[in-house]
Amino acid sequence: MILLRSNSFAAAVAIALGAVVGGAAAFGPLFVVAGLLALAVGYAMLTSTDLGLVAVFAIITLLPFGTLPFRAIITPNFLTLALAALLGVWVLRLLAHGDAFDLRLSALGLPLLGFIGFTFFALFLGARGLPDPSTLHNYAKFVLGVLFFFTIINCVRTRDQARFALRALIIAGGASALLGLLLYALNDQTALRLLVSLGRIGYPTEGRVLRFVEDDPDGLERAIGTSVDPNSFGGMLALVSALAAAQIFAEKPLLRRWLLISIVGLMSVIILLTFSRAALFGLIIAAAFLATIRYRRLWWAMIASVVLAALVLFGLGIGGAFVERIYEGVRFEDQAQQMRLAEYQNAINIIARYPFFGIGFGLAPDIDLVAGVSSIYLAIAQRMGLLGLTAFLGIVAAWFVQTLRRLQQVDAERASWLLGAQAGLVAALSVGLADHYFFNIEFSHMVALFWGCAGLGVAIGDLQD
């Protein structure tokens, strides 16, 4: 037995050394270091679901489009691997220790599984029974994002685990905002060179790597961090900012209050610098929700934030242009809003022709129609019909009913966490009025963030104290 273990260890060392040498020759020393780090993270994920959640949140916020630097039939991204590994760990624990590790579905579990089944039907409906590999790959990532709801409620079972997960998400969001600020502050050539260097792991290397208002390189630059798209970046920060804002006024905040104020303030500034009007209004509506439900002092904080944001924007010399962009957006005068109006009309036409089951996840079946619209509600109705939209809205409504009831039953600390999860979903649902990223098979990290936040709300309400 000892000899067998020794031989196994020697074989493992030999394989690792071979991988290091081969990787150095193929990709360079930097990618070898990154690969070894990834192996260490992978091992940690397989031994601790808490660390697995940290890895998922870090990927969602900091490297959402990162992929393996080589192709193996398909090129799985880091988030897919992390979500699949985390899902596999708790399923294996359930199978191995079923007597001590019960399966949790929650009251929303079966409806959500039914919703996933509905999306599966939509996939094959849109593809006429034969989806192409790219669509199938993106759909698989989308489903893993929705299943993150079940991963959360089965991995976050105690108060300490909930506290750890929430801290990880808030810190990861703050780190993403800081990275976005650093890239924004750099000159365009340096920022472009840094972002293009990520091309080895799946990031774009040409085209609109840097983003500008109205796609005018001589105009205002938009903060994107490592999220590729400024609107999805803003939407992600809006959800995390809303969740973190609830902690600023909590009796027992998850982090030092000054640190929470700094993180929320930084994320709010970066949301402004994305020039994403949907993300900005989503954050405002979420803050108003928190102020109305419990934290009345938040109204004063919102006023102070507006003053601070105005000082920052006018100090950067873009305050006037930002106000003008907001004004044009409200009046639907600029190019982006005109395109949105055209998308809305096109989506309404699709829904009118295919009202019950939609057109699925493929192309529009009629030559005079185009699939795709900047609204999660119209996108769901377009892809899955009014039945699919009704199912989604029903699940979301049931989630709020359930968590609002639990809000009256839990202690002050858990109530602040639950309020944060509610505010996060309010922000996402508000952003979804004018953006589609929380229901988009090509942005699986946003899907995972949405359903992960929903899972946190359910898990917090059912904690084992």
N, C-alpha and C positions, 0 to 999 in steps of 0.2 A: 504493500500500500504506500509506504514511504517512497519507494522507488518510482511508483506510478506518479505520485504527486510531484516528485523532483523532475521527472521527465516532462510532465505537463507544464511545469513552471519554465523549464528550459525551452520548451517549444514556444511558449507564449513570448518569452524574451526574444527568441530568434525571430519570430514573426514581427514583433514590435520593431526590432532593429532593422529588419528588412524593409518595413514600411517607412521608417525614418530615412534610410539611405535612398530608397526609391522615390520617396516624396521630395527629398532635397534635390534629386536629379531632375524630376519632372516639373516641380512647381517653385522651388526655391525654399530657403530656410524659413522665411516668414510663414509660409503656408504649412510647413512641418510643425512649427511651434503652435500655430492655430489648430492643426489637426490633433496634436497631443492634448491640447487644452480641451478640445471638443470631446476627446475620448474620456478625459477626466470628468467633464461635466456629464457625459452620458452614463458613466459608472455611478456618479452621485445620484443621478435621476433614478437609476434602477434600485438604489438602496434607500432612498428617501423621497416620498411624494412631496414633502415640503420644498425640498430643493428642486424637484421637478417643476413645481408651480413657479418658483423663482425664475427658472430657465425659460418657461413659457412666457411669462410676463416680460422678461428682458428681451426675448426675441420679438414679441409683438410690438414693443415700443422702440427698440433700438436697431433691429435688423430684420424687419418683417419680410423682405424679399430675398434674403440670403439663401443660397442653395449650395449643395456640394460642388466642389470645383471640378468635378468630372461627371460624365454621363454613364448611367448604368440602366440602359433601356429607356428609363425616364430619369429626370433629374429632380429628386425630391428636395424640397426646401427644408430649412432648419426647423421651421414651425411644424411642418407635417411630421417630421421625425420626433420632435419633442412631444407633440400631442399624442401621437401613436404610442410612444414609449410610456407616457404617463397613464394613458388609458389601459395599456397592457399590464402595467404594474398593479393597479388596483383590481383589475379583473383576475389576475393570477392570485393575488392575495385573497380575493373572495373565494376562488376555487380551492385554495390550499387551507384556508382558515375560515371556512363558512360559518362555523359555530361562534367565532369571536368577531367576525367581520361581516355584518349583514349588508345586503344590497339595499341601497336607497334610490328610490325613483321619485319620490314626492308626489303630491297630488297633480303636479303638472307633467309628470314623466310620461304617462301614456298619451296625453294630448300632443306632447312634443314629438314623441316617436311617430304618432300619426301624421304630424306635420312633415317630418322627414320622409315618411312614405309618400306623402303628396308630392314632395319635391322630386322623388325618384320617378314617379309617374310623369311629372313635367319634363324631366330629363329625356325620357324616351319618346314622349309626345313631340317635343321640339325637334328631335333627331330622326323622327320617323322610324323609330325602333333601332337605330344604329348610330349612336353618338360617336363623333370623331375622338381620337386619343386625347387631344388637347382639352376638349370639353369634359371628357370623362375624368381626366386628371384633375382639372379645376373643381369639378363637382365633388370628387373624393375629398379634396381639401376643405371644401365648403361643409360637407357632412361632419368631418372631424371637428370643425369649428363649432358646429351646433352641439355635437356630443360633448364638448368641453363643459357644458352645463352639468352633465351627469358626473364627469370627472371631478368637478369642484365639490358637488354635494356629497360625494363618496370619499373625498380626500380631506376635506375641511370638516372635522367632527368635534373638535374641542375649541375652547376659547383661545388657547395659545396658538393653535393652528390658524384660526381666523385672524388673530392679531398679526401673525407672521405674514400671512398671505396679503393682507391689506397694506401692511408696511412695504412689502416688496413691490406691489403695484404702484403705490404712490411714489416711491423712490425711483422706480424704473421710469415712470412718466416724467419726473423731474429731470432725470438724466437725459432723457430724450429731448426735452425742451432746451436743456443746456447745450446739447450737441447741435440742435437746430440754431441756437443763438450764435454759437461759434462759427458754424458754416456761413451763416448770414453775415457775420461781421467781417469775414475774410473777403479779399478781393475776388472778383468773379473767376479769374484764371486759376487761382489757388484752390478755391472751392470746387471748381469743375474738375481739376486734376485729382483731388481727393475722392470725389464721387465716382469718377471714371475708374479709379483704381479698384473699386468694388466690382468691376465687371467680371473678374475671375469667379466671383461667387453669385453671379446671376443678375447683377444690377445693369441698367442700361449704360451703354458707352457712347451713344450718339443720339442725335435728335434733341428733344427737350429735357436735357439732364438738369439744367438750371431752369427755374420757372419764373415768368414775369407776368405782370398784369396785362391782359389782352395779348399775351405772347409777343410783347414788344421789348426786345433786348435793351432798348434805350430808355425803357420806362421803369416802373417800380419792380424791384425784385421781390419774390414771394419766398418766405421761409418754407423749407421742405424737410429739413433734417435728413434722415435716411429713409423717408417714407415714399419717395418718388413723386407723389402727388400732394400738393399743398392742401387740397381740400380734405383728403383722408387724414393727413397729418393734423390738421385743425380739429377734425371730428374726434380723433383719438384723444387729443389733449383736452377737448371739451369734456369728454366722459370722465377722464381721470381727474381733471380739475374739480369737477362737481363732486366727485367722490371724496376728494381730499378736503374740499372746502367745509364739509360737514364736521371735520375734525378740528377746525380752527376754534370753534365755539363749544366743543365737547368738554364735559367735566374732566374726563380722563383721555386726553388726546393720544393718538397712536405714536406721535413723535413730539419733539419739543415744539411748543407753539410758534416760536420765532422761525423754526425751520419749516413748519407747515405754511406759514404766511409767505416765506421766501419762495417755496416750491410753487404754491398756487399763484403767487404774483408773477413768477417767471413764466409759468405755463400760460397765464392770461396774456402776457405781453407777446409771447410767441404766436398765440392764436391771432392776435391783431396783425402780426407781421406775416401771417399766411394770407392775409386779405380774403379769408374765407368768411363770407357774411353768414353762411349757414352755421358754421362753428361758433361764431361770435354770438349769434342770437340763441343758439342752443345752450351756451354757457349762461347767458343772461336769464333765460327761462328756468334753467335748473337752479340758479341762485335764488330767483324769486320763489321757486317751489320750497326751498329750504327755509327762506325767510318767512313764508306764509305758514308752513307747517309747524315750525318750532323756533327757529333762531331769528327773532325779530331784529337783533342787533346787526344782522347781516345786511339789512337795508343801508345802514350807515357805512358798512364796509364796501358795499357796491358803489356808493357815491364816491368814497375815497379812491376806489379802484379806477373809476372813470376819470377822476382828476389826475391820478398818477399816470394812467395810460395816455391822457392828453399831453401831459408834460413830456413823456417819453417820445411820443410820436412827433410832437412839434419840435422837440429837441433834436430828433433825427432828420427834421426837415421834410417829413412826409405826412404831417398831420392834416394839412389842407387837402392833399390828394386822397387821403383815407376817408375823410368826411365826404368828399365829393363822390367817391366810389360807393359809399353807403347810400348816399342820397340817390344816385343813379340806379342803384340796385332796387331800392324801395319803389321807385317809379318805373322800373323795368325799361330803362333807357339805354343801358350799355349792351354791348355785343353778347356777353355771357348770358344776361337775363333774356335777351331776345331769343337766343338759342334754346334756353330752358322753356320758354313759352311754346316754341315750335315742338320741342320734345314732348311737352305735356299734351299738346293737341294730337300729336302722333300716337301717344300712348292711349289717349281716350278713344281714338279711332280703332286701335287694336282691341281694346276692351269691349267696345261696342260690337265688333265682329266676332270676338271669341270670349263671351262674357263668363262662361262657367269654368273652363279649365285653362284658358289662356293659350299661349303659343309655345309654352315650354322654354327650355334653355337654349334653343337654337335660334336660327335666323327667322325673321318674319316670313310667313308663308306667302304673303302677297307682295308683288313687286313694288307697289306704291306705298308700302309701310316699312319702317325701320325699327328694329328692336333696340331697346336701351333708352332709359330715361333717368333724369337726376331727381329721383324721389323713391325712397324704399317702398312707399305705399303703392304708387303707380307701377313700380317695377314688379312687386309681388302680384298685383292684379294683372299686369301684362303677361307675366311668365306663368302664373298659376291660376289666373282667373279670379273672379270675385269670391269663389269658394275658398281659394287659398288665402286671399286677403282677410276674409272673415275668420278663418282659422288662426291666422297670425294675431289679429287684433284680439280675438278671444283669449288666446294664451297670455298675451301681454296684460289684458284687463284682469284676468284671473290672478296673475302674478302680483299685480298691485293690490288687489283685494286681500290676498293672502298675507303679503308683507305688511300692509297697513294694519291688519288685525294683530299680527305678531308684535307690531310696534307698541301696542298698548299693554303687552304682556311681559316684555323683557325689561331688564334693568337699564339704567342710563347709559352705561358703556356700550352694550349691545345695540341699544336704540340709536346711538350716534353712528354706529357702523351700518345699521340697516337703513338709516336716512341717507347715508352716503351712497349706498347701492341704488336706492330709489332715485336720488338726484342724478346719478350716473346714467341710468336708463332714461330719465326725463330728458337729459341733455342729448342722448343718442336719438331718441324718438323725435325730438325737436329738430335736430340736424337733419334727420331723415325726411323732413318736409321738402328739402331742396337738394338733398344729396342721396346717393344710392349705395354708399360704400358698406353700410352695415348689412346689406343684402345683395352681395355681389360675389359670384363664384371666383372672380379673379382677385379679390381682396379678402382672402380667408382669414387674415389676422384681425380684420375689423369684425368679421362674423364671430370669431372666437372671443374677442373682447366683449362684444354685446352679450353673448350667451354666458360667458364667464362671469360677467357682472350680475346677470340674472341668477346664476348658480350661487354666487356669494350671498345674495339676498336670502335665498332659500336656506342655505347652510347656516347662516347667522341666526335665522329664526329657529333652527332645530338643533342648536349646539348642545353637546353633552357637557354640562358644567362640572 
